[in-house]
Amino acid sequence: MTATPRLSLPLLAAGQAQKHVTHNDALTRLDALVHLTVDSRSAGTPPAVPTELSAFIIPPGATDAFAGRTDQIALFEDGGWTFLVPRAGWQAWVTDESEHHLWTGSEWRRDSPLSSLGASLWGVNGTADVTTRFVVQAPASLFNHDGAGHQLKLNKAAAGETASLLFQDGYSGRAEIGLAGDDDLRLKVSGDGAAWTEALTVERSTGEVSLPATPWASGGNLLLNGDWQINQRGFAGGVLAAGAYGFDRWKAGPAGATLAIAGYDLTLSAGALVQAVEPVLWGLSSFAGLPLTLSVEGLSGGALSVTVGSVSGSIAAGTGRRGVTLTPAVGDTGVLSVSLAPSGAVVTLRRIKLEIGRRASAWVARPATLEELLCARYFWRFESSLSLDAYQAAGGGVAQTLMLPARMRAAPSASFAVSGTVNVAGGSPALTVLSRREARVSVTASAAGQVQAAFGSIAFDAEL
């Protein structure tokens, strides 16, 4: 044996001449390896002017004299470089990191986080990895103050990234709270770790709280007949002329519209659908400057162009409820026009909703009777006929008052048809609007005797 098994120190041979050379070489090696200190473990090339104290742990990809010596210890001795292959348990202080390192047999690892650089992996009663670099396996953990308060900080690189607390059951996610995908605070829950439901959001700028999954806390729909189920005009789908109304509260845009309904699904092939929204109906003087979110469900076929007042945006096709937030400009006072149009291809969607705030909440239908009364504020069709039948002197009149189910937006225009007339004088029958809630039908007898008239297709229109 010519060298020691651990530190590779040269041994004296029997009868060796100049034993002091071998002895001094061993002492020099001991001087370097005992309490080993290296300049760096990241220097890829030897220094231009090394000294007798120069020592390095060679990193991958090193060049010149260090080439091909990855993880070896380079010592500058007697004017040249000596390279030693470390053995498990060797230790070294790395000067430029102010950190103690240990050779595990396969890598140089920080022995303890004594400096600001810390350890790359740290496990307490558990094994850390390159993703979960800090692991604590224990019944409890404590982060205590050091004289005053204490903050636990979770930082992310950009708004689109995530900084959150994830709660798991058997390593499957069940709840998450934090900044997920933007800078608003969100709370989500899951029953299986795959499908997630957003339960709460807090808007980052205003502190506005939304409960998207709680029906009673969802924002009210500013649009009427958002599922197109009220159809007093009996519109069967197809082409609507510019400005013409089809399903209650929805009219065609300036270029008309082509649409069809199948259950709750609306297919818009061309043109635009428009609804005029009155702020006064919702207790507001104006929508100007108020963030409004328009959302739809199950948008397919392409993107949906949305215009609210003078501002526009779009909703990309996709599953679930999807929306866009638009803030009407200062000049968008009074009645607000809301327009929907396909961006290109034919689109299909359902259950449109417009609400105050920056969050699209779940669809909650108003009771059908209430929705019908709200629509009747703008248009109401009497579903049966109204007959007048009496005996009257010549020139005598017969009248009946008709009460509308809801006070209309303004004094309406009226339309009707008459059939079954008997002994009716010229200029009658007539339908007279008395107020926003009341009208009267009447006939005048042409001669003494029985006078009859049947009023049908009665409709009152106060659309915007």
LOLUMKOL-809393 format. One record per residue (C-alpha): residue in three letters; x, y, z. Coordinates in nm, 3 decimals, m for minus. Example, Ala and Ser with C-alpha at 12.3 -4.5 7.8 and 13.67 -1.06 7.14 Angstrom:
<doti ala, px 1.230, py m0.450, pz 0.780> .
<doti ser, px 1.367, py m0.106, pz 0.714> .
This chain:
<doti met, px 0.000, py 0.000, pz 0.000> .
<doti thr, px 0.147, py 0.330, pz m0.104> .
<doti ala, px m0.126, py 0.568, pz 0.029> .
<doti thr, px m0.367, py 0.582, pz 0.320> .
<doti pro, px m0.722, py 0.456, pz 0.243> .
<doti arg, px m0.917, py 0.765, pz 0.352> .
<doti leu, px m0.718, py 1.079, pz 0.266> .
<doti ser, px m0.479, py 0.923, pz 0.012> .
<doti leu, px m0.173, py 1.043, pz 0.205> .
<doti pro, px 0.155, py 0.908, pz 0.057> .
<doti leu, px 0.328, py 0.647, pz 0.274> .
<doti leu, px 0.702, py 0.603, pz 0.326> .
<doti ala, px 0.848, py 0.292, pz 0.171> .
<doti ala, px 1.112, py 0.076, pz 0.342> .
<doti gly, px 1.462, py 0.194, pz 0.255> .
<doti gln, px 1.321, py 0.490, pz 0.066> .
<doti ala, px 1.565, py 0.769, pz m0.016> .
<doti gln, px 1.469, py 1.131, pz 0.053> .
<doti lys, px 1.193, py 1.030, pz 0.290> .
<doti his, px 1.139, py 1.394, pz 0.380> .
<doti val, px 0.982, py 1.457, pz 0.036> .
<doti thr, px 0.713, py 1.194, pz 0.087> .
<doti his, px 0.663, py 1.302, pz 0.447> .
<doti asn, px 0.628, py 1.669, pz 0.356> .
<doti asp, px 0.386, py 1.578, pz 0.078> .
<doti ala, px 0.167, py 1.398, pz 0.332> .
<doti leu, px 0.181, py 1.694, pz 0.569> .
<doti thr, px 0.087, py 1.931, pz 0.286> .
<doti arg, px m0.208, py 1.708, pz 0.199> .
<doti leu, px m0.315, py 1.702, pz 0.565> .
<doti asp, px m0.282, py 2.080, pz 0.583> .
<doti ala, px m0.524, py 2.108, pz 0.294> .
<doti leu, px m0.779, py 1.841, pz 0.385> .
<doti val, px m0.806, py 1.878, pz 0.763> .
<doti his, px m1.055, py 2.161, pz 0.818> .
<doti leu, px m1.088, py 2.178, pz 0.440> .
<doti thr, px m1.164, py 2.523, pz 0.305> .
<doti val, px m1.229, py 2.585, pz m0.066> .
<doti asp, px m1.260, py 2.917, pz m0.244> .
<doti ser, px m1.569, py 2.820, pz m0.439> .
<doti arg, px m1.774, py 2.535, pz m0.582> .
<doti ser, px m1.896, py 2.733, pz m0.883> .
<doti ala, px m1.570, py 2.842, pz m1.047> .
<doti gly, px m1.554, py 2.667, pz m1.383> .
<doti thr, px m1.196, py 2.767, pz m1.466> .
<doti pro, px m0.880, py 2.778, pz m1.255> .
<doti pro, px m0.770, py 3.120, pz m1.128> .
<doti ala, px m0.507, py 3.295, pz m1.337> .
<doti val, px m0.274, py 3.335, pz m1.040> .
<doti pro, px m0.337, py 3.060, pz m0.782> .
<doti thr, px m0.169, py 3.051, pz m0.445> .
<doti glu, px m0.071, py 2.770, pz m0.213> .
<doti leu, px m0.405, py 2.821, pz m0.039> .
<doti ser, px m0.612, py 2.791, pz m0.357> .
<doti ala, px m0.866, py 2.509, pz m0.343> .
<doti phe, px m1.189, py 2.443, pz m0.529> .
<doti ile, px m1.477, py 2.200, pz m0.562> .
<doti ile, px m1.508, py 2.162, pz m0.937> .
<doti pro, px m1.856, py 2.225, pz m1.083> .
<doti pro, px m2.006, py 2.052, pz m1.390> .
<doti gly, px m1.890, py 2.189, pz m1.725> .
<doti ala, px m1.552, py 2.314, pz m1.598> .
<doti thr, px m1.276, py 2.387, pz m1.851> .
<doti asp, px m0.897, py 2.406, pz m1.879> .
<doti ala, px m0.720, py 2.215, pz m1.600> .
<doti phe, px m1.056, py 2.154, pz m1.428> .
<doti ala, px m1.216, py 1.987, pz m1.731> .
<doti gly, px m1.361, py 1.643, pz m1.664> .
<doti arg, px m1.308, py 1.673, pz m1.287> .
<doti thr, px m1.667, py 1.740, pz m1.176> .
<doti asp, px m1.715, py 1.725, pz m0.794> .
<doti gln, px m1.343, py 1.657, pz m0.734> .
<doti ile, px m1.136, py 1.874, pz m0.499> .
<doti ala, px m0.864, py 2.075, pz m0.672> .
<doti leu, px m0.564, py 2.169, pz m0.451> .
<doti phe, px m0.278, py 2.389, pz m0.570> .
<doti glu, px 0.043, py 2.218, pz m0.443> .
<doti asp, px 0.407, py 2.273, pz m0.532> .
<doti gly, px 0.321, py 2.489, pz m0.829> .
<doti gly, px 0.060, py 2.257, pz m0.981> .
<doti trp, px m0.294, py 2.127, pz m0.938> .
<doti thr, px m0.366, py 1.807, pz m0.748> .
<doti phe, px m0.711, py 1.651, pz m0.780> .
<doti leu, px m0.870, py 1.436, pz m0.512> .
<doti val, px m1.187, py 1.228, pz m0.551> .
<doti pro, px m1.399, py 1.289, pz m0.237> .
<doti arg, px m1.532, py 1.008, pz m0.026> .
<doti ala, px m1.868, py 0.998, pz 0.154> .
<doti gly, px m1.852, py 1.210, pz 0.466> .
<doti trp, px m1.583, py 1.456, pz 0.352> .
<doti gln, px m1.666, py 1.810, pz 0.453> .
<doti ala, px m1.565, py 2.150, pz 0.321> .
<doti trp, px m1.625, py 2.512, pz 0.406> .
<doti val, px m1.711, py 2.705, pz 0.086> .
<doti thr, px m1.578, py 3.055, pz 0.134> .
<doti asp, px m1.776, py 3.248, pz m0.128> .
<doti glu, px m2.103, py 3.099, pz 0.004> .
<doti ser, px m2.012, py 3.109, pz 0.375> .
<doti glu, px m2.159, py 2.763, pz 0.396> .
<doti his, px m2.054, py 2.421, pz 0.519> .
<doti his, px m2.090, py 2.138, pz 0.262> .
<doti leu, px m2.095, py 1.761, pz 0.287> .
<doti trp, px m2.014, py 1.502, pz 0.017> .
<doti thr, px m2.292, py 1.240, pz 0.031> .
<doti gly, px m2.124, py 1.002, pz m0.209> .
<doti ser, px m2.312, py 1.147, pz m0.506> .
<doti glu, px m2.336, py 1.523, pz m0.451> .
<doti trp, px m2.202, py 1.814, pz m0.248> .
<doti arg, px m2.488, py 1.924, pz m0.023> .
<doti arg, px m2.517, py 2.215, pz 0.217> .
<doti asp, px m2.480, py 2.065, pz 0.559> .
<doti ser, px m2.697, py 2.323, pz 0.741> .
<doti pro, px m2.865, py 2.655, pz 0.652> .
<doti leu, px m2.621, py 2.875, pz 0.839> .
<doti ser, px m2.608, py 3.151, pz 0.580> .
<doti ser, px m2.858, py 3.358, pz 0.386> .
<doti leu, px m2.824, py 3.112, pz 0.099> .
<doti gly, px m2.978, py 2.833, pz 0.307> .
<doti ala, px m3.013, py 2.470, pz 0.206> .
<doti ser, px m3.146, py 2.377, pz m0.137> .
<doti leu, px m3.353, py 2.095, pz 0.020> .
<doti trp, px m3.459, py 2.059, pz 0.382> .
<doti gly, px m3.661, py 1.780, pz 0.536> .
<doti val, px m3.769, py 1.754, pz 0.899> .
<doti asn, px m3.863, py 1.391, pz 0.962> .
<doti gly, px m3.946, py 1.370, pz 0.591> .
<doti thr, px m3.787, py 1.374, pz 0.248> .
<doti ala, px m3.775, py 1.694, pz 0.045> .
<doti asp, px m3.752, py 1.697, pz m0.334> .
<doti val, px m3.685, py 1.950, pz m0.609> .
<doti thr, px m4.051, py 2.061, pz m0.610> .
<doti thr, px m4.136, py 2.042, pz m0.239> .
<doti arg, px m3.800, py 2.163, pz m0.109> .
<doti phe, px m3.907, py 2.207, pz 0.252> .
<doti val, px m4.089, py 1.921, pz 0.427> .
<doti val, px m4.208, py 1.897, pz 0.786> .
<doti gln, px m4.364, py 1.570, pz 0.894> .
<doti ala, px m4.504, py 1.628, pz 1.243> .
<doti pro, px m4.827, py 1.651, pz 1.446> .
<doti ala, px m4.795, py 2.031, pz 1.455> .
<doti ser, px m4.577, py 2.320, pz 1.342> .
<doti leu, px m4.521, py 2.657, pz 1.508> .
<doti phe, px m4.405, py 2.983, pz 1.349> .
<doti asn, px m4.355, py 3.215, pz 1.646> .
<doti his, px m4.276, py 3.586, pz 1.676> .
<doti asp, px m3.928, py 3.711, pz 1.761> .
<doti gly, px m4.022, py 3.998, pz 1.987> .
<doti ala, px m4.337, py 4.134, pz 1.818> .
<doti gly, px m4.554, py 4.015, pz 1.532> .
<doti his, px m4.503, py 3.744, pz 1.271> .
<doti gln, px m4.596, py 3.725, pz 0.902> .
<doti leu, px m4.609, py 3.414, pz 0.686> .
<doti lys, px m4.529, py 3.536, pz 0.334> .
<doti leu, px m4.622, py 3.363, pz 0.008> .
<doti asn, px m4.482, py 3.545, pz m0.293> .
<doti lys, px m4.539, py 3.478, pz m0.664> .
<doti ala, px m4.354, py 3.595, pz m0.973> .
<doti ala, px m4.645, py 3.752, pz m1.163> .
<doti ala, px m5.021, py 3.815, pz m1.141> .
<doti gly, px m5.100, py 3.513, pz m1.356> .
<doti glu, px m4.920, py 3.275, pz m1.119> .
<doti thr, px m5.049, py 3.125, pz m0.792> .
<doti ala, px m4.970, py 3.197, pz m0.427> .
<doti ser, px m5.205, py 2.993, pz m0.211> .
<doti leu, px m5.262, py 2.753, pz 0.076> .
<doti leu, px m5.375, py 2.412, pz m0.044> .
<doti phe, px m5.552, py 2.177, pz 0.196> .
<doti gln, px m5.537, py 1.808, pz 0.101> .
<doti asp, px m5.689, py 1.476, pz 0.204> .
<doti gly, px m5.460, py 1.184, pz 0.117> .
<doti tyr, px m5.261, py 1.423, pz m0.107> .
<doti ser, px m5.581, py 1.510, pz m0.301> .
<doti gly, px m5.689, py 1.875, pz m0.292> .
<doti arg, px m6.003, py 1.965, pz m0.099> .
<doti ala, px m5.974, py 2.342, pz m0.041> .
<doti glu, px m5.752, py 2.626, pz m0.160> .
<doti ile, px m5.730, py 2.989, pz m0.051> .
<doti gly, px m5.504, py 3.254, pz m0.199> .
<doti leu, px m5.418, py 3.437, pz m0.519> .
<doti ala, px m5.490, py 3.184, pz m0.791> .
<doti gly, px m5.438, py 3.306, pz m1.147> .
<doti asp, px m5.477, py 3.676, pz m1.065> .
<doti asp, px m5.444, py 3.912, pz m0.768> .
<doti asp, px m5.795, py 3.868, pz m0.624> .
<doti leu, px m5.837, py 3.661, pz m0.308> .
<doti arg, px m6.022, py 3.337, pz m0.383> .
<doti leu, px m6.151, py 3.042, pz m0.182> .
<doti lys, px m6.217, py 2.719, pz m0.374> .
<doti val, px m6.331, py 2.374, pz m0.264> .
<doti ser, px m6.329, py 2.030, pz m0.428> .
<doti gly, px m6.478, py 1.692, pz m0.355> .
<doti asp, px m6.227, py 1.493, pz m0.557> .
<doti gly, px m5.922, py 1.714, pz m0.621> .
<doti ala, px m6.013, py 1.748, pz m0.989> .
<doti ala, px m6.333, py 1.956, pz m1.013> .
<doti trp, px m6.319, py 2.282, pz m0.818> .
<doti thr, px m6.596, py 2.523, pz m0.713> .
<doti glu, px m6.518, py 2.885, pz m0.634> .
<doti ala, px m6.697, py 2.972, pz m0.311> .
<doti leu, px m6.571, py 3.324, pz m0.236> .
<doti thr, px m6.380, py 3.604, pz m0.408> .
<doti val, px m6.257, py 3.939, pz m0.282> .
<doti glu, px m6.181, py 4.199, pz m0.550> .
<doti arg, px m5.827, py 4.331, pz m0.502> .
<doti ser, px m5.899, py 4.701, pz m0.562> .
<doti thr, px m6.236, py 4.755, pz m0.394> .
<doti gly, px m6.266, py 4.474, pz m0.140> .
<doti glu, px m6.594, py 4.374, pz m0.303> .
<doti val, px m6.697, py 4.027, pz m0.184> .
<doti ser, px m6.873, py 3.776, pz m0.411> .
<doti leu, px m7.015, py 3.433, pz m0.327> .
<doti pro, px m7.042, py 3.278, pz m0.676> .
<doti ala, px m7.174, py 2.941, pz m0.560> .
<doti thr, px m7.435, py 3.073, pz m0.313> .
<doti pro, px m7.767, py 3.134, pz m0.490> .
<doti trp, px m7.916, py 3.379, pz m0.240> .
<doti ala, px m7.594, py 3.584, pz m0.241> .
<doti ser, px m7.555, py 3.597, pz m0.619> .
<doti gly, px m7.588, py 3.928, pz m0.794> .
<doti gly, px m7.932, py 4.011, pz m0.934> .
<doti asn, px m7.979, py 3.995, pz m1.310> .
<doti leu, px m8.023, py 4.341, pz m1.462> .
<doti leu, px m8.151, py 4.182, pz m1.782> .
<doti leu, px m8.510, py 4.065, pz m1.817> .
<doti asn, px m8.598, py 3.730, pz m1.972> .
<doti gly, px m8.234, py 3.621, pz m1.974> .
<doti asp, px m8.336, py 3.264, pz m2.059> .
<doti trp, px m8.583, py 3.367, pz m2.337> .
<doti gln, px m8.871, py 3.171, pz m2.184> .
<doti ile, px m9.126, py 3.456, pz m2.194> .
<doti asn, px m9.258, py 3.497, pz m2.544> .
<doti gln, px m9.580, py 3.699, pz m2.547> .
<doti arg, px m9.545, py 3.782, pz m2.914> .
<doti gly, px m9.525, py 3.413, pz m3.005> .
<doti phe, px m9.195, py 3.455, pz m3.191> .
<doti ala, px m9.095, py 3.121, pz m3.342> .
<doti gly, px m8.737, py 3.215, pz m3.427> .
<doti gly, px m8.591, py 3.309, pz m3.761> .
<doti val, px m8.520, py 3.653, pz m3.899> .
<doti leu, px m8.598, py 3.969, pz m3.701> .
<doti ala, px m8.598, py 4.301, pz m3.883> .
<doti ala, px m8.386, py 4.583, pz m3.746> .
<doti gly, px m8.537, py 4.712, pz m3.421> .
<doti ala, px m8.812, py 4.445, pz m3.415> .
<doti tyr, px m8.886, py 4.261, pz m3.091> .
<doti gly, px m8.901, py 3.882, pz m3.071> .
<doti phe, px m8.877, py 3.719, pz m2.731> .
<doti asp, px m8.981, py 3.960, pz m2.458> .
<doti arg, px m8.738, py 4.249, pz m2.404> .
<doti trp, px m8.505, py 4.138, pz m2.685> .
<doti lys, px m8.495, py 4.316, pz m3.019> .
<doti ala, px m8.279, py 4.295, pz m3.328> .
<doti gly, px m7.986, py 4.531, pz m3.375> .
<doti pro, px m7.944, py 4.783, pz m3.660> .
<doti ala, px m7.865, py 4.505, pz m3.911> .
<doti gly, px m8.142, py 4.275, pz m3.791> .
<doti ala, px m8.085, py 3.932, pz m3.637> .
<doti thr, px m8.127, py 3.564, pz m3.716> .
<doti leu, px m8.183, py 3.337, pz m3.417> .
<doti ala, px m8.340, py 3.016, pz m3.293> .
<doti ile, px m8.433, py 2.873, pz m2.953> .
<doti ala, px m8.415, py 2.508, pz m2.846> .
<doti gly, px m8.507, py 2.475, pz m2.480> .
<doti tyr, px m8.277, py 2.717, pz m2.301> .
<doti asp, px m8.023, py 2.731, pz m2.584> .
<doti leu, px m8.015, py 3.036, pz m2.808> .
<doti thr, px m7.838, py 3.008, pz m3.144> .
<doti leu, px m7.748, py 3.346, pz m3.292> .
<doti ser, px m7.653, py 3.310, pz m3.657> .
<doti ala, px m7.624, py 3.670, pz m3.769> .
<doti gly, px m7.682, py 4.026, pz m3.657> .
<doti ala, px m7.721, py 4.128, pz m3.294> .
<doti leu, px m7.968, py 4.097, pz m3.009> .
<doti val, px m8.021, py 4.409, pz m2.800> .
<doti gln, px m8.188, py 4.486, pz m2.468> .
<doti ala, px m8.238, py 4.837, pz m2.331> .
<doti val, px m8.181, py 4.840, pz m1.953> .
<doti glu, px m8.333, py 5.112, pz m1.737> .
<doti pro, px m8.125, py 5.206, pz m1.431> .
<doti val, px m8.437, py 5.341, pz m1.259> .
<doti leu, px m8.590, py 4.990, pz m1.259> .
<doti trp, px m8.308, py 4.884, pz m1.024> .
<doti gly, px m8.305, py 5.196, pz m0.805> .
<doti leu, px m8.013, py 5.364, pz m0.982> .
<doti ser, px m7.982, py 5.699, pz m1.153> .
<doti ser, px m7.716, py 5.573, pz m1.394> .
<doti phe, px m7.485, py 5.281, pz m1.472> .
<doti ala, px m7.200, py 5.514, pz m1.578> .
<doti gly, px m6.872, py 5.427, pz m1.406> .
<doti leu, px m7.019, py 5.113, pz m1.248> .
<doti pro, px m6.842, py 4.784, pz m1.334> .
<doti leu, px m7.090, py 4.542, pz m1.492> .
<doti thr, px m7.025, py 4.176, pz m1.570> .
<doti leu, px m7.211, py 4.007, pz m1.853> .
<doti ser, px m7.194, py 3.626, pz m1.851> .
<doti val, px m7.342, py 3.331, pz m2.037> .
<doti glu, px m7.336, py 2.954, pz m2.000> .
<doti gly, px m7.210, py 2.693, pz m2.246> .
<doti leu, px m7.086, py 2.931, pz m2.514> .
<doti ser, px m6.994, py 2.733, pz m2.824> .
<doti gly, px m6.924, py 2.795, pz m3.190> .
<doti gly, px m6.702, py 3.099, pz m3.141> .
<doti ala, px m6.652, py 3.412, pz m2.937> .
<doti leu, px m6.940, py 3.639, pz m2.839> .
<doti ser, px m6.903, py 4.015, pz m2.891> .
<doti val, px m7.057, py 4.217, pz m2.610> .
<doti thr, px m7.132, py 4.590, pz m2.607> .
<doti val, px m7.257, py 4.767, pz m2.294> .
<doti gly, px m7.327, py 5.133, pz m2.358> .
<doti ser, px m7.023, py 5.264, pz m2.543> .
<doti val, px m6.774, py 4.998, pz m2.428> .
<doti ser, px m6.716, py 4.657, pz m2.586> .
<doti gly, px m6.548, py 4.328, pz m2.509> .
<doti ser, px m6.580, py 3.960, pz m2.591> .
<doti ile, px m6.636, py 3.623, pz m2.426> .
<doti ala, px m6.435, py 3.326, pz m2.552> .
<doti ala, px m6.617, py 3.000, pz m2.619> .
<doti gly, px m6.593, py 2.737, pz m2.346> .
<doti thr, px m6.780, py 2.531, pz m2.090> .
<doti gly, px m6.939, py 2.663, pz m1.773> .
<doti arg, px m7.030, py 3.024, pz m1.700> .
<doti arg, px m6.801, py 3.269, pz m1.874> .
<doti gly, px m6.816, py 3.647, pz m1.871> .
<doti val, px m6.661, py 3.983, pz m1.942> .
<doti thr, px m6.653, py 4.291, pz m1.718> .
<doti leu, px m6.719, py 4.627, pz m1.879> .
<doti thr, px m6.752, py 4.967, pz m1.715> .
<doti pro, px m6.990, py 5.209, pz m1.892> .
<doti ala, px m6.828, py 5.542, pz m1.971> .
<doti val, px m6.917, py 5.873, pz m1.808> .
<doti gly, px m7.147, py 5.955, pz m2.098> .
<doti asp, px m7.342, py 5.628, pz m2.067> .
<doti thr, px m7.622, py 5.777, pz m1.861> .
<doti gly, px m7.991, py 5.697, pz m1.881> .
<doti val, px m8.107, py 5.382, pz m2.059> .
<doti leu, px m7.818, py 5.144, pz m2.125> .
<doti ser, px m7.808, py 4.943, pz m2.447> .
<doti val, px m7.671, py 4.588, pz m2.411> .
<doti ser, px m7.586, py 4.411, pz m2.737> .
<doti leu, px m7.479, py 4.054, pz m2.818> .
<doti ala, px m7.341, py 3.941, pz m3.153> .
<doti pro, px m7.130, py 3.651, pz m3.284> .
<doti ser, px m6.770, py 3.757, pz m3.344> .
<doti gly, px m6.762, py 3.545, pz m3.657> .
<doti ala, px m6.911, py 3.200, pz m3.657> .
<doti val, px m7.259, py 3.107, pz m3.539> .
<doti val, px m7.274, py 3.097, pz m3.157> .
<doti thr, px m7.493, py 2.904, pz m2.915> .
<doti leu, px m7.536, py 3.007, pz m2.554> .
<doti arg, px m7.781, py 2.999, pz m2.266> .
<doti arg, px m7.891, py 3.197, pz m1.961> .
<doti ile, px m7.745, py 3.541, pz m2.010> .
<doti lys, px m7.686, py 3.754, pz m1.703> .
<doti leu, px m7.580, py 4.114, pz m1.641> .
<doti glu, px m7.485, py 4.204, pz m1.286> .
<doti ile, px m7.314, py 4.477, pz m1.090> .
<doti gly, px m6.954, py 4.393, pz m0.997> .
<doti arg, px m6.654, py 4.222, pz m1.147> .
<doti arg, px m6.759, py 3.859, pz m1.089> .
<doti ala, px m6.986, py 3.632, pz m1.288> .
<doti ser, px m7.209, py 3.461, pz m1.034> .
<doti ala, px m7.422, py 3.152, pz m1.078> .
<doti trp, px m7.748, py 3.169, pz m1.272> .
<doti val, px m8.051, py 3.214, pz m1.047> .
<doti ala, px m8.386, py 3.244, pz m1.224> .
<doti arg, px m8.641, py 3.487, pz m1.092> .
<doti pro, px m8.985, py 3.338, pz m1.018> .
<doti ala, px m9.176, py 3.312, pz m1.347> .
<doti thr, px m9.465, py 3.531, pz m1.221> .
<doti leu, px m9.221, py 3.808, pz m1.124> .
<doti glu, px m9.035, py 3.783, pz m1.456> .
<doti glu, px m9.365, py 3.812, pz m1.643> .
<doti leu, px m9.465, py 4.122, pz m1.445> .
<doti leu, px m9.128, py 4.285, pz m1.513> .
<doti cys, px m9.169, py 4.216, pz m1.885> .
<doti ala, px m9.528, py 4.348, pz m1.871> .
<doti arg, px m9.384, py 4.686, pz m1.773> .
<doti tyr, px m9.279, py 4.716, pz m2.138> .
<doti phe, px m9.519, py 4.494, pz m2.331> .
<doti trp, px m9.837, py 4.307, pz m2.239> .
<doti arg, px m10.069, py 4.100, pz m2.452> .
<doti phe, px m10.420, py 4.019, pz m2.330> .
<doti glu, px m10.444, py 3.642, pz m2.373> .
<doti ser, px m10.819, py 3.617, pz m2.441> .
<doti ser, px m11.088, py 3.827, pz m2.607> .
<doti leu, px m11.313, py 4.081, pz m2.440> .
<doti ser, px m11.677, py 4.098, pz m2.548> .
<doti leu, px m11.925, py 4.383, pz m2.507> .
<doti asp, px m12.296, py 4.291, pz m2.536> .
<doti ala, px m12.578, py 4.525, pz m2.428> .
<doti tyr, px m12.908, py 4.691, pz m2.529> .
<doti gln, px m12.870, py 5.058, pz m2.586> .
<doti ala, px m13.051, py 5.355, pz m2.733> .
<doti ala, px m12.926, py 5.497, pz m3.060> .
<doti gly, px m12.596, py 5.673, pz m2.991> .
<doti gly, px m12.568, py 5.513, pz m2.651> .
<doti gly, px m12.232, py 5.376, pz m2.545> .
<doti val, px m12.113, py 5.056, pz m2.377> .
<doti ala, px m11.767, py 5.045, pz m2.209> .
<doti gln, px m11.555, py 4.822, pz m1.991> .
<doti thr, px m11.238, py 4.904, pz m1.801> .
<doti leu, px m10.932, py 4.684, pz m1.849> .
<doti met, px m10.670, py 4.678, pz m1.571> .
<doti leu, px m10.314, py 4.594, pz m1.679> .
<doti pro, px m10.121, py 4.348, pz m1.457> .
<doti ala, px m9.828, py 4.589, pz m1.406> .
<doti arg, px m9.776, py 4.963, pz m1.426> .
<doti met, px m9.608, py 5.015, pz m1.761> .
<doti arg, px m9.290, py 5.213, pz m1.813> .
<doti ala, px m9.487, py 5.492, pz m1.980> .
<doti ala, px m9.835, py 5.542, pz m2.123> .
<doti pro, px m9.844, py 5.260, pz m2.381> .
<doti ser, px m9.966, py 5.246, pz m2.735> .
<doti ala, px m10.248, py 4.996, pz m2.785> .
<doti ser, px m10.345, py 4.766, pz m3.068> .
<doti phe, px m10.645, py 4.536, pz m3.109> .
<doti ala, px m10.873, py 4.361, pz m3.355> .
<doti val, px m11.257, py 4.356, pz m3.354> .
<doti ser, px m11.495, py 4.081, pz m3.462> .
<doti gly, px m11.859, py 3.990, pz m3.416> .
<doti thr, px m11.992, py 4.344, pz m3.436> .
<doti val, px m12.367, py 4.405, pz m3.423> .
<doti asn, px m12.532, py 4.748, pz m3.444> .
<doti val, px m12.204, py 4.933, pz m3.400> .
<doti ala, px m12.187, py 5.299, pz m3.503> .
<doti gly, px m11.905, py 5.437, pz m3.714> .
<doti gly, px m11.600, py 5.547, pz m3.520> .
<doti ser, px m11.630, py 5.260, pz m3.277> .
<doti pro, px m11.531, py 5.012, pz m3.131> .
<doti ala, px m11.244, py 5.188, pz m2.954> .
<doti leu, px m10.968, py 5.108, pz m2.706> .
<doti thr, px m10.858, py 5.410, pz m2.503> .
<doti val, px m10.547, py 5.416, pz m2.280> .
<doti leu, px m10.640, py 5.595, pz m1.957> .
<doti ser, px m10.310, py 5.563, pz m1.769> .
<doti arg, px m10.000, py 5.345, pz m1.740> .
<doti arg, px m10.214, py 5.081, pz m1.568> .
<doti glu, px m10.565, py 5.126, pz m1.707> .
<doti ala, px m10.747, py 5.119, pz m2.042> .
<doti arg, px m11.108, py 5.115, pz m2.162> .
<doti val, px m11.284, py 4.939, pz m2.450> .
<doti ser, px m11.608, py 5.085, pz m2.579> .
<doti val, px m11.870, py 5.071, pz m2.855> .
<doti thr, px m12.154, py 5.301, pz m2.959> .
<doti ala, px m12.495, py 5.176, pz m3.073> .
<doti ser, px m12.590, py 5.276, pz m3.423> .
<doti ala, px m12.961, py 5.234, pz m3.349> .
<doti ala, px m13.176, py 5.135, pz m3.054> .
<doti gly, px m13.137, py 4.767, pz m2.974> .
<doti gln, px m12.869, py 4.512, pz m2.904> .
<doti val, px m12.506, py 4.621, pz m2.966> .
<doti gln, px m12.218, py 4.372, pz m2.973> .
<doti ala, px m11.840, py 4.368, pz m3.034> .
<doti ala, px m11.557, py 4.126, pz m2.951> .
<doti phe, px m11.211, py 4.272, pz m2.888> .
<doti gly, px m10.916, py 4.039, pz m2.959> .
<doti ser, px m10.538, py 4.055, pz m3.008> .
<doti ile, px m10.522, py 4.333, pz m2.747> .
<doti ala, px m10.164, py 4.444, pz m2.681> .
<doti phe, px m10.002, py 4.734, pz m2.498> .
<doti asp, px m9.654, py 4.847, pz m2.598> .
<doti ala, px m9.422, py 5.074, pz m2.400> .
<doti glu, px m9.093, py 4.931, pz m2.529> .
<doti leu, px m8.784, py 5.148, pz m2.534> .
